[in-house]
Amino acid sequence: MSAPRIGQLLLARGACSREDLYAAWEQKVLFGDRLGTNLLAEARVSEKDLALALGQQHRVRAGFEDTIRVKPEVARQLPGKFAAEARVVPHHIGSAGVFLLMTDPGDEATINQVAARFSRPVVPVVVAEARMWQLLSETYGISPGLRPIPLGRDAIVAKRMQPADTLSMPAVTGPELTSEEDFAALYMRKDGGSMTPQSFDEVETATDGPAATAEAMLLTSVAPPAATDVPSSPGHAFVVPDTFVGQAPDDALAGRWVPAGHAPVVPFGLDTPLSVEQARALLAQVHNREEIAEVVLRAALSNFRRAALFTVHPGMLVGWKGRGEGFSDALIQHYRAVLDQDSVFRTVVKSRAHFIGPLARVRAHAGWVKHTHRKIPQTVALFPVLVRGHVVNLLYGDNGHGETVDTDVGDLLILAQAIARSYETLLGG
């Protein structure tokens, strides 16, 4: 039997509405990341509700919010590079083994590697993707996710700042676990057998009191809801697509999923330039945002030696992909800049118009030059990509150190419009 879908579980729990899921799905089309991450980014679900739904989906314990308190001496036993690549952080060691925080508790290969390193069994504990980003940053100084996602108290503040009509989220009710006996009676082992009460370090965390402990490492025995358990939402004209109610395949979560029977419109990661005409034709065939990026960057290489794409979030610019001389996805993805500082990035986002010219001597530009190997072009080009009136991406291009860019960019302005149409098509517009 396949795992229940996260959107269905959240609806059945009353943790969010269909409108919330649809809005998060649109954000996923535009910005990537998992459905739950976009729900958190939009403050449309609480981290606790999302984590509990993930725990139910995978039938493992779930960690969330302040109940997660990683023991540094345990986490240090796992190399940071491995932790970042596998998206895991060891939490603590109990009598059952190593309690391992994970975004993918079904990753048996990683579980086996961690078990071998600690010479102990692994107890998988699922956490939200955004929480894992924060944990990797705090524990190992690694920031795989640079997108700003409010968590904990910050999320509460973000939600209060939203318009009132976005806050109609039903509260989730459930048993409060107050003792080890309650935990043993209400919850079952992953294999379906009853859990024999043991010393409380079986589910210990660094929190005070059994109630917080039992909630932090929840192992649900609730059967996945059938389709009929998902509440209907009368009065809504749109159809709920599987792409946002469901859990996409693993390669979809990496942003490279295409429908069965379809091949990507272009190979990933190549620096072979495309003409604007070729790019416009390919943009009419794309299946997801990753393919949009590949086409756009290869088209940009017909005009520039270096090209990069950024995603634009409220108050922040986040690097996405790069191609050309000295640029790579890894380099660009580790760049971000706040948009409240004077810069050409801020100018283009605010004006929604393209820019061609030199980089002024301001702090934000110095950070960009330093990040990109101290290459200082004489002039650069920036183009906004607008979807439904909002700038969602910036396309950057230059010709390297000391070089200028061509001011005849009419084809690229046309390309930017084609990018927007591709997004609209993916959104069903």
N, C-alpha and C positions, 0 to 999 in steps of 0.2 A: 504494500500500500504506500503510495507516495505521501510525502509530508504535506500537512495542511499549508495553505498559502497564508503569508503573513498579513496580507490585506484582509482576508476573510477572518482571520483570528482577531485582528484589531477591531473589525466591525462587530463581531460576535461578542467581544468583551465590552463594547460600548466605549472604546478608548478613543475613537475618532469617527467622523462621518464620511459618507461617500464623497462629499465635496472636498473634505480634507485629503482623501486619497487621490482624487483627481488633480488637485492643486500640486500635490507632491509628485505625482507622475509627470506633470508638465515640467516641474523643476528638474526631474531626473533626465528628461529629454534634453533640456537646455544645459544642465550643469553636471550630469553624470551622478556618481555615487549611488548608494543603495536607496531603496524606497524609504526605509526607516530613517536614514540620514536626512533625507529631504523633509520628512515629517518633522523631525527635530529642528531642522534649520528654519522651518516656517512656524515653529512653536505650535504645531497642530496635534502633537501627542507628547505625553510626558516620557522621560527616559525610563521610568519604572514600568509604565504600561508596555512600552516597546520591548523592554528586556524580558518581562514576564511572557509576552506573546512569543518572543524568540525561544524562550525556554520551553514553552509548550510545543512550539513547532518542531524543535529538535529533541524534545524529551530529555532535557538535561537541566542542571541548575542554571540560574540566571543571576548575574550581578549587576548592580546599578547604584548610581548616586553615591552618597556618603558611606554606604555599607561596604564599598570597596576600599580597602586599605592595604595596599600591597606591602609585604614585608621586604624591605630592600635587600636584606642578606640572602633571601631566597631568590629574588629576581636577578641578583648579580651572578647567580650560577648559570644563567643562560646568556650567551653572547647577544649584544644588542642588534647586530646585523641579522642574525637568525630570527630574533624576535620580531624585527620590523618586517622582514620578508614573509614570515609565516603569520603575522598579526596575532601574536600571543604574548602574554606576560604571566609568569608564575606568580601566584598570589600568596600562598602559604603551604606548608606541609602539615598534613594531619595524619591520623592513623589510617585513613583510606588511601593516602598517597599525596601526590602533588596536585593541588587545586590550580588548574590552568585556565586563566581568562583567555577566551578565544572569540573571534568573530565567525569562525566556521568550525563548530564542534564536530562536524562530520569528517574532518580532515584526519583520517587515520594515520597517514604517513607522518604528519607532524606530531601527533600524539605518541606514536611509537618512538620517534627520535627524542622527544622530551623525556619519555619514560626511560629510555636507555641512558640518557645523560644523567638523570637523577637516580637511576637504579631503583625506581619506585613506580607503582602504577600511577596513571594520570586520571584525575577527575575533571572532565571538561566542564567549564562554566562559561556560558555564552554572555557576551556583552555587546552593546550597540557599537557600530562602527565608529561613531564620533567619540565615544568614551575610549575606545582603543587608541585612537589618535592621541588623545590627551594622556593616556597612560604611557604610551611609548615616548612621548615628549618628556613627561615628568620623570620616568624611570631611566631612560637611556639617552635622553637629549636628542631624540630622533623625531622629526615631524613629518610623517608620511602624508598626512592630510592637512593641507594649509588652509582649507576653507574654514571660515569662522563659524562654529556651531555653538550656540549658548547651551550650557549644561548646568544642572543644579540651580543655585540661586539666580545665576545669570539668565537661565531659561525662564524663570518666573518673572523677572523684570521685563524680558523681551515680550512675554505674553501679555503683560499688563499694558505695554505700549502699543499693542495692536488695537485696531478698531473693535468695538464691542461685538459686532456681528461675527467675528472670527473666534470668539471665545466660548461658543456654545458646545463645549465638550463634556459629555456625561461623565460623571465620576465612576471609577471602577470600584466595585465592592468585592470583598472576599474575606476569607477567614484570617484573623490575626494570629499568628503562631506564637504561643507564649511558653511552650515547654518542649523538651526533647520528645516526650511522649506524644504530644500533639503532632509533632513533625513526623514521627514514625507511623502514627495512625492515619494521617491525612495524605501522606505522600509515599510513593513506592519507588523501588529501584528501577533502573532503566530496563532491566530484563522482565519487569512485570511482577516480580516477587515482592513480598512485604519486606520492609526495612526493619531489621532487628535493632532495637535501641542499644547504643554503645556509648562510650564516653563522648562528651560533647565535642571533642576535637575533630570528630568525623565531619562536622559542618562548621567548625570554628572559623571566624574571621577575627580581625583585630578590633571589632566593635564590642561595646559593652552590652551585656544582656542577651538572653536567648532569643527574644523577639526579633531584634535586629539581625542576629546571626541566621536564624531560620529563613527570614525573608531574603537575606543577601544571597544564599545558596539554595535556591528553590528548585525542587525536583517535582515536576507536576505529574499527576496520575490522571488528569482530566483527558478524556478521549478527544481527539481532534474533532471539531464540529463538522457535521455534514453540511452540504450546501444549503439545505433547508434551514440550518441554524443561523445563517447569515441574514441579518435583518434587511428587509427591503426598504427602499427609500422612495416612496411614492412622490410623484410630482416633479421628478427630475427627468429632463428630456434626454440627457446623454446616456449612452450605454457604457457600463463599467468595463474597460478593456482588461484582458488578462495581464497585459504588460505591467499594470500597476497594482492589480489585486494580487497577482501571483508572485512567486519567487522565481526570478530568471535563472537560467543555467549559470554555472560558475563563470563561464567566459562572458556572459552578459554582464555580470557584476564587474568584470574587468573592462567593460565598455566595448567589447569586440564581437558581441553576439549578433548574428544575422539570422533571419528566418530559415527554417529547414529547407534545403534544396537551393539556397542562394549562396553565391560566393561574394566575398567583399568586392566592391566596385574597383578598388585599387589595392595593391599590396601594402602592408603596413611598414612604416619605417624607412622608406626609400627617399633618396635625395634627387631623384630624376625629375627635372622640371616638366610641368604640363603647360600647354598654352591656355590662355583664358577661354578660348572656344572649347577645348577639350574639357577643362574644368567645369564649365557651365553645363555641358552635356552629362558629365558624371554626377554633378550635384543633383540632377533630376532623378538619379537612380539610388541615392544613398539610403541606407537602412537605419543609421544611428549617428549620433554626434561625432563619434570617433572617425567614421568615414568622412564626414564633413571636414574635420580637421586635416585628414590626410590629403584630401583633394585641394583644399585651400592652401596649405603650406607648399605643396608641390607647384601649384600655380604661382605662388608668390616668388618661388625660386627662378621663375622666368624674368623677374624684374629686380630681384635682390640677391646678394650673396648669402645673407642671413635673414631668416624669417622666424617669427614666434607668434603664438596665439596665447591670449590671456582670457580668463573668465572674469567677469565683473560682478562682484557681490556687493551688498550694501556697505559702503565705506571702505571696501578693500578690493585690490587687484591681485589675482592669483595666477601664477604661471601655469600653463597647460602643456604646450608642446613646442618644440623647436626643431628647425631643419637648417642645413647649410653650414657654412664655414665656422666651426667651433661650437655650434649649437646642437643640443640634443634634448630629448624629452626630460632626461634626468636633471640636466642643468636648469632648464626653464621651470620645471615643477618645484624646484626649491627656491623660487623667487616669489616674493609677495611685497606689496606696498600699500600703505594706507592712502586713501584718496582725499584726506583732509589736508595734505601738504601740496604746495605749489609744484606742479609738474605737467609735462605734456599729456601724461596719462589722464590726469584729472581734467585738463582742458578739453580733451577729446570726449571724455565721458559726459561732462557737463554741457558742452556745446552740441554734441552728437554730430560733429562735422570732422572731416579728416584734417590731418596736420602734416605739413612738410616743412622742415626747417632744422636749425641747429638745436642741440640740447643746451639749455641755459645752465649756468653754474649754480644749481640748487641742490639741496641735500638728497632729494629723491633721485635725481639723475646721477649723482655720484654713487649712490647705492647700486643703481642699475649697471653703470660702467664697471664698478668693482666686481659685481657678480658675473659679468660677461667678459672676464679675463682682461679688464682694463683696456679694451679696444674702444677708441673714441672716434666715431664717425663724424664727419663734418656736418652732414644732415641726415635725418631719419624720416621715415614715413609711418604714420599711424592712421588706421581706418576703423571706425566703429561698425559693429554689426548689430543692427536694431531688429528686435522681434517684438511686435505689438507695442511699439513706442518706447521700449526699454533697451538700453545698451547691454547686451549679454556677453559679447566678446570684443576684444581689440586685436587687430592684426597689425603686427609690427614688422618693418623691414628696413635694412640698411645694407651698405656695401662694404662694411668693414672699416678698419682703422684709417682715419684721414680721408675717407672717400665720401662723395656726395651721392644722392639718389636722383633719378630722373624725375622731373616735375610733371611729366606727361603721364598721369595715372588714371586716365579715363577708363581704361579697361578694368582696372582694379576697383574702381567705384561701381562699375556694372557688376563685377564679381561679388562685391559685398551685398548687393541687392539679391543676387542669386543665392547666396548663403542664407539670407533671411527667408527666402521662399522655401528653401529646403527644410529649415526649422519648422516653418508653418505647416508644411506637408506632414512632417513627423508628428506634429501636434494635432493633426486632423483638420487644419484650417484650410 
